[in-house]
């Protein structure tokens, strides 16, 4: 009963760790983070930009239509000598000119470059959507990992709290023994030293929990001092096989999908570079109006009105081997991207193998440490009863306390390692949305 009273008293002194705040579930945390994430907002804006860019006009399919209007006024001094010896001069001879035109320019053929550009714009739009999915899954992974880290350290806080409660009871027993003359001062002093050490450890652990909660609040785009409680469970995942995970990676991994898109883009850039070896065919048309007036001249008004239509063909015969250079560089970039894709595939396969091993090992360790923690608890309870009867020393009791804390810490760390490995595997296989269920 004394242990239980001390436990609740200590929690009353640490309201930042335990209190009456509303419980924040993992699913709610993920939803808040996805709604507020700055990175996701930027990624969505990038998708909108890429969507706006993916048009036939931006690819060069559509014509350019323009209108021009010019008004010019000239006032010139003129001097003229004729063959018969006469001469004439005019000061400020005026000329007025008004010209306007509606012009149409349309590229009919540019070596298939416009087809390539339109396909490339579509891939860039798809890539922006892929980057949005990556940001969403990265945000979920960060929130899940931080959430379970808080659970881990909250549970460690409780273990340290129970450790402190036992140390307090041990100190009380030592003081009682000193009062009735069956103990000695060194025993009481050692008990108080251990009690102070456990108190300091509890304060440090409380600070870790507070900092982790501030980190989670940052991921949720909230003030760091927003208080909340969490579900105090770290679920242990099921074992998986490396081949099964790698098959999902090949079909669903976002980084691999993005690398495939990049490979397609650089192949299109090679085709676009080759298009410079073809001629350009352009259609041009205009409807022109021109009016020129010379009030003091022999021809006082001159006016034209009518359409102009034509087709132009241009072909670069030599440009300093720049076309050859661009094509050569585009081939090298395409080869580099192919190498990057193969390298990424191998890295992901290696990561899948390691993560599966870590997950399965952590699950096995959880089973082992659960038994160890249970035995350590029984050992501590028995040691405490024997200590009260004077059958064991303070050192032996302290050793049983430390063994219990070590066993509980190893169990929690094994649970966290299993969960961290599962988070990494789900991130690799693109299955992060399962945490919303």
Residue, then its C-alpha position, 0 to 999 in steps of 0.5 A: x500500500x505504501x508503494x502505491x501511495x508513493x507512486x501516485x504522489x510522485x505522479x502528482x508532482x510531475x503533471x507534464x507526464x501524467x495528468x488529465x489531458x485528453x488522450x491523443x491516439x496515434x490515428x488522430x496524431x497522424x490526421x492532424x499532422x497530415x492536415x497541418x504539415x508544411x512540407x505536404x502543403x508545399x508538395x501540393x502546391x508543386x503538384x498544382x504548378x506541374x498541373x498548370x504547366x502540363x498544357x498543349x500550349x506550354x508544349x508548343x502545339x498551339x499558335x501565337x496570335x498577336x496585335x501590333x499598332x504603331x503611330x509615328x509622326x515625322x517633321x523634317x527639314x528638306x532641301x532639294x536641287x533640281x537638274x535645271x538649276x532650281x532648288x526648293x527647301x521646306x522646313x518641318x515637312x510633316x509625315x504621319x504614319x499609322x500601321x497595325x497588324x494581326x499576326x499569327x505564327x504557328x510551328x507545324x513541325x519542329x522535329x517531334x520536339x513538341x510531342x516530346x515536351x508534352x510527354x515530358x510535362x505529363x511525367x513531371x506532373x506525375x513526378x510531383x504527385x509521386x513527391x507528394x505521396x513521399x512527403x505524406x508517407x514520410x510525415x506518417x513515418x516520423x509521427x508514428x516513430x515519435x509517438x512510439x518513442x514517447x510511449x517507450x519513455x513514458x513507460x521507462x518513466x513509470x519504471x523509474x518511478x517504481x524504482x524510486x518508490x522502492x528506494x524510498x521504502x528502503x530508506x524508510x526501513x533504514x531510518x527505522x532500523x537506525x532509530x531502534x538501534x538495529x541498523x547503522x549510519x552507513x546503511x542509512x547513508x547508502x540508502x539515501x544516496x541511492x534514493x537521490x540517484x533514482x530521483x535525479x534519474x526520474x527528473x532526467x527521464x521526465x525531461x526526455x518525455x517532455x522534449x519528445x512531446x514537443x517534437x511530436x507537437x512540432x510534427x503536428x504543427x502545434x505549439x511545443x507546450x501543448x499537453x496531451x496523453x497517449x495510448x500506452x501500448x507498443x504493439x508487437x508486429x508479426x514476422x515477415x519474409x524478405x522475399x515478400x517484402x522485396x516484391x512489394x518494394x518492386x511494385x510499390x516503393x515510392x523512391x523506386x517509382x520516382x527513379x523510373x519516372x526520372x529514367x523516362x524523363x532523361x530518355x525524352x530529353x535525349x529524343x528532344x536533343x535529337x529533334x534539333x537535326x530535323x527542319x522546322x516548319x512554320x506557318x505565318x499569317x497577318x492582316x495588315x493596315x497602313x496609312x501614311x499621310x503627307x499633307x504638304x506633299x504631292x501624294x497626300x495619302x497612301x493606304x494599304x490593307x490586306x492579308x499576308x500568308x506564308x510558310x517557312x522552313x529552316x534547317x540548321x546545317x552547322x552550329x559548331x557541333x553543339x547538337x552533337x554535344x547535346x545528344x552525346x550528353x543526353x545519352x550519358x545522362x540516360x545511362x547514368x539514370x539507368x545505373x542509378x535505378x539499378x543501384x537503388x534497386x540493389x540498395x532497397x533489396x539490401x535494406x529489405x533483407x536487413x530490416x526483415x532480419x531486425x524485425x524478426x530478431x526484435x520480435x524474438x527478443x520481445x518474447x525472451x525479454x517478457x520472460x526476463x522482466x517477469x522473472x526479475x519482478x518476482x526476484x525483486x518482490x522476493x528480495x524485498x520481503x527478505x530485506x524486510x526480514x533482514x535476510x539480505x543486505x542493502x547491496x543485494x536488494x539494490x542489485x535486484x532493483x537494478x536487474x528489474x529496471x534493466x529487464x524492463x528497459x530491455x523489454x521496452x527497447x525490444x518492443x521499440x526496435x520491432x516497431x521501428x523495423x516495421x515502420x521502416x519496412x512499411x515505408x519501403x513497401x509504401x504501406x504507411x496508410x495502414x497506421x490510419x486504420 
